[in-house]
């Protein structure tokens, strides 16, 4: 009986360790994605918020402009 209880405890500890590793990997992946695509994500959320507020498209484009010397890129630029 004691052997069965010890085995159950070891398996539970192993599951917790695996869960912690998965959570850490998801956190690291999220940080990398936000770092790489942060500006595009910020622009998408800004435009979405402006559209929900009722702003027209021309006014939104005037407020969101690329940084000096940078080129605005879309999905077509990566082909």
C-alpha positions as CSV (number, residue, x, y, z in Angstrom):
1,X,0.0,0.0,0.0
2,X,2.8,2.4,0.9
3,X,4.6,1.7,-2.4
4,X,1.4,2.6,-4.3
5,X,1.1,5.9,-2.4
6,X,4.8,6.8,-3.0
7,X,4.4,6.0,-6.7
8,X,1.3,8.3,-6.9
9,X,3.2,11.1,-5.2
10,X,6.1,10.8,-7.6
11,X,3.8,10.9,-10.7
12,X,2.0,13.9,-9.3
13,X,5.4,15.7,-8.8
14,X,6.4,14.8,-12.4
15,X,3.2,16.2,-13.8
16,X,3.7,19.5,-12.0
17,X,7.3,19.7,-13.3
18,X,6.1,19.1,-16.9
19,X,3.4,21.8,-16.4
20,X,5.9,24.3,-15.1
21,X,8.2,23.7,-18.1
22,X,5.3,24.2,-20.6
23,X,4.3,27.4,-18.9
24,X,7.8,28.7,-19.0
25,X,8.1,27.9,-22.7
26,X,4.8,29.6,-23.5
27,X,6.0,32.7,-21.6
28,X,9.3,32.8,-23.5
29,X,7.6,32.3,-26.8
30,X,5.1,35.1,-26.0
31,X,8.0,37.5,-25.1
32,X,9.8,36.7,-28.3
33,X,6.7,37.3,-30.4
34,X,5.8,40.5,-28.8
35,X,9.3,41.8,-29.1
36,X,9.5,40.9,-32.8
37,X,6.0,42.1,-33.8
38,X,5.3,44.7,-31.1
39,X,5.0,47.7,-33.4
40,X,2.6,45.9,-35.8
41,X,0.5,44.6,-33.0
42,X,0.3,48.0,-31.4
43,X,-0.7,49.6,-34.7
44,X,-3.4,46.9,-35.3
45,X,-4.9,47.5,-31.8
46,X,-4.7,51.3,-32.2
47,X,-6.6,51.2,-35.6
48,X,-9.2,48.8,-34.2
49,X,-9.8,51.1,-31.3
50,X,-10.2,54.1,-33.5
51,X,-12.6,52.2,-35.8
52,X,-14.7,51.2,-32.8
53,X,-14.7,54.8,-31.7
54,X,-16.1,55.8,-35.1
55,X,-13.0,57.5,-36.6
56,X,-12.8,57.4,-40.4
57,X,-10.0,55.7,-42.3
58,X,-8.2,58.8,-43.5
59,X,-7.9,60.3,-40.0
60,X,-6.5,57.0,-38.6
61,X,-3.8,56.8,-41.3
62,X,-2.7,60.4,-40.5
63,X,-2.3,59.5,-36.8
64,X,-0.4,56.2,-37.5
65,X,2.8,57.0,-39.4
66,X,6.0,55.0,-39.8
67,X,9.2,56.2,-38.0
68,X,11.5,58.5,-39.8
69,X,13.5,56.6,-42.4
70,X,11.5,53.4,-42.1
71,X,9.4,51.8,-44.8
72,X,5.9,50.6,-44.1
73,X,5.8,46.9,-45.0
74,X,2.8,44.6,-45.6
75,X,2.4,41.0,-46.2
76,X,3.0,41.5,-50.0
77,X,6.6,42.7,-49.2
78,X,7.6,39.3,-47.9
79,X,6.9,37.3,-51.1
